[in-house]
Amino acid sequence: MRFIILAAGKSSRIYKEIGKIKCLLKIKKKSLISRAIIELKKADKKAKITVVTGFQQNKIKKELLSFKEIDYIYNRKFLNTDMLYSFYLALKKYNDDLFFCYSDIIFSHKSFKKILRKKNGLYVPLKKNWLKIWKIRNKDPLKDAEHIKVYKNKILEIGKKIKDVSETKYQYMGLIFIPKKFRSIVIKNYKLLKNKKKMHLTTFLNQLVKRNCPVFFKSTKEVWYEFDDYNDFINFKKRI
């Protein structure tokens, strides 16, 4: 089992405001990426951890010096690619069960610990009661959130804009589990993509669904918050 933290991006919107990338933002004196590692270790103490870096990789490594045995992958194309390419670099390197985690979120290990035992397909935790989070963030769901269509425990569609908030029960959390036996299928589908340089990860997940690669979900009400821009950071700090 290996946890992969995706932290190669430039965080342009926040960086313009404060000159700091999102994963290094601090909540109660702990950076988001440090908090992520702590939660991941709670889920599986024996699992290995890799951070995919790009922009300001040395600052990230310095921030994580207190953690032992962290591996790194450097995404040399971070300026011209989206998170999907970092995802692919890790997927290609490690022949193992892989759990991917965004580096600009706060989350609880309780939201995904149980799915680490699932081996029958890809698993994605989805956030229930998500509108409460969007109210804290002061974001318009029709512009900022994504529609997710589900049936029973399967995702049927993900990544499109919301047309009616009442029809969207869950939100994507930036967490993805890929069992080892599905790794080659995901890699094969990635290689088949066109225009993948700037493709979002949720768009890729949607492509997998369309190509009959099972993507299951587990809904959760556990703690979760996304830091997309500086206002998200300010609004979150008002609540703690």
Residue pairs with C-beta under 8 A, 6 or more apart in sequence:
1 44
1 46
1 47
1 48
1 96
1 97
1 99
1 116
2 47
2 48
2 49
2 50
2 94
2 96
2 97
2 98
2 99
3 40
3 43
3 44
3 47
3 48
3 49
3 50
3 98
3 99
3 101
4 49
4 50
4 51
4 52
4 87
4 90
4 94
4 98
4 99
4 100
4 101
5 23
5 33
5 36
5 37
5 40
5 49
5 50
5 51
5 52
5 101
5 102
5 103
6 52
6 83
6 86
6 87
6 90
6 100
6 101
6 102
6 103
7 21
7 23
7 33
7 51
7 52
7 53
7 54
7 60
7 103
8 52
8 53
8 54
8 55
8 75
8 78
8 83
8 86
9 21
9 22
9 54
9 55
9 78
9 83
10 21
10 54
10 55
10 78
10 79
11 20
11 21
11 22
11 23
11 55
11 104
13 228
13 229
13 230
14 20
14 21
14 22
14 25
14 227
14 229
14 230
14 233
15 21
17 229
17 230
18 230
21 55
21 56
21 59
21 60
22 32
22 103
22 104
22 227
23 31
23 32
23 33
23 36
23 60
23 103
23 104
24 31
24 32
24 33
24 56
24 59
24 60
24 63
25 31
25 32
25 104
25 227
25 233
26 32
27 35
27 106
27 236
27 237
27 240
28 240
30 38
31 63
32 103
32 104
32 105
32 106
32 227
33 51
33 60
33 63
33 64
33 103
34 63
34 64
34 67
35 106
36 101
36 103
36 105
36 107
37 49
37 64
37 67
37 70
39 107
39 108
39 109
40 47
40 49
40 99
40 101
40 109
41 47
41 49
42 109
42 113
43 99
43 109
43 112
43 113
43 116
44 113
44 116
47 99
48 69
48 71
49 67
49 69
49 70
49 71
50 70
50 71
50 72
50 73
50 90
50 94
51 60
51 64
51 70
51 71
51 72
51 73
51 103
52 72
52 73
52 74
52 75
52 86
52 87
52 89
52 90
53 60
53 61
53 72
53 73
53 74
53 75
54 74
54 75
54 76
54 77
54 78
54 79
54 86
55 78
55 79
57 72
57 74
61 72
64 70
73 86
73 89
73 90
73 93
75 81
75 85
75 86
75 89
77 85
78 86
80 197
81 197
81 198
82 197
82 198
82 199
82 200
82 201
83 102
83 200
83 201
84 190
84 196
84 199
84 200
84 201
84 204
85 196
85 197
87 100
87 201
87 204
88 187
88 190
90 98
90 100
91 98
91 178
91 183
91 186
91 187
91 190
92 187
95 180
95 183
96 180
96 183
97 116
97 177
97 178
97 179
97 180
98 177
98 178
98 180
98 183
99 112
99 116
99 175
99 176
99 177
99 178
100 175
100 176
100 177
100 178
101 107
101 174
101 175
102 174
102 175
104 174
104 226
104 227
104 228
105 173
105 174
105 224
105 225
105 226
105 227
106 223
106 224
106 225
106 227
106 236
107 173
107 174
107 175
107 222
107 223
107 224
107 225
108 222
108 223
108 224
110 220
110 222
111 125
111 173
111 175
111 220
111 222
111 223
111 224
112 123
112 125
112 175
112 177
112 218
112 220
114 218
115 123
115 125
115 177
115 218
116 177
118 177
118 179
118 216
119 179
119 181
120 179
120 214
120 216
121 179
121 182
121 213
121 214
121 215
121 216
122 176
122 177
122 178
122 179
122 182
122 186
122 205
122 208
122 213
122 214
122 215
122 216
123 176
123 177
123 215
123 216
123 217
123 218
124 155
124 172
124 173
124 175
124 176
124 177
124 205
124 215
124 216
124 217
124 218
125 173
125 175
125 217
125 218
125 219
125 220
126 148
126 150
126 170
126 171
126 172
126 173
126 217
126 218
126 219
126 220
127 133
127 170
127 171
127 172
127 173
127 219
127 220
127 221
127 224
128 169
128 170
128 219
128 220
128 221
129 221
130 145
130 170
130 171
131 141
131 165
133 171
133 224
133 225
133 226
134 140
134 141
134 144
134 145
136 225
136 235
136 236
136 239
137 144
137 225
137 226
137 228
137 231
137 232
137 235
137 236
138 231
138 235
139 145
139 228
139 232
141 162
141 165
141 168
142 161
142 162
142 163
142 165
143 161
144 228
145 162
145 165
145 168
145 171
146 158
146 159
146 160
146 161
146 162
146 168
146 171
146 172
146 202
147 157
147 158
147 160
147 161
147 162
147 163
147 167
147 168
148 155
148 157
148 158
148 168
148 169
148 170
148 171
148 172
149 155
149 156
149 157
149 158
150 156
150 169
150 170
150 217
153 216
153 217
153 218
154 214
154 215
154 216
154 217
155 205
155 209
155 215
155 216
155 217
156 209
157 206
157 209
158 172
158 202
158 205
158 206
158 209
158 215
159 200
159 202
159 203
159 205
159 206
160 206
162 168
169 219
170 217
170 219
172 202
173 220
173 224
174 226
176 201
176 205
178 186
182 213
185 213
186 208
186 213
189 204
189 207
189 208
189 211
189 213
190 196
190 204
193 199
193 204
193 207
196 204
205 215
208 215
209 215
225 232
225 236
226 232
227 233
227 236
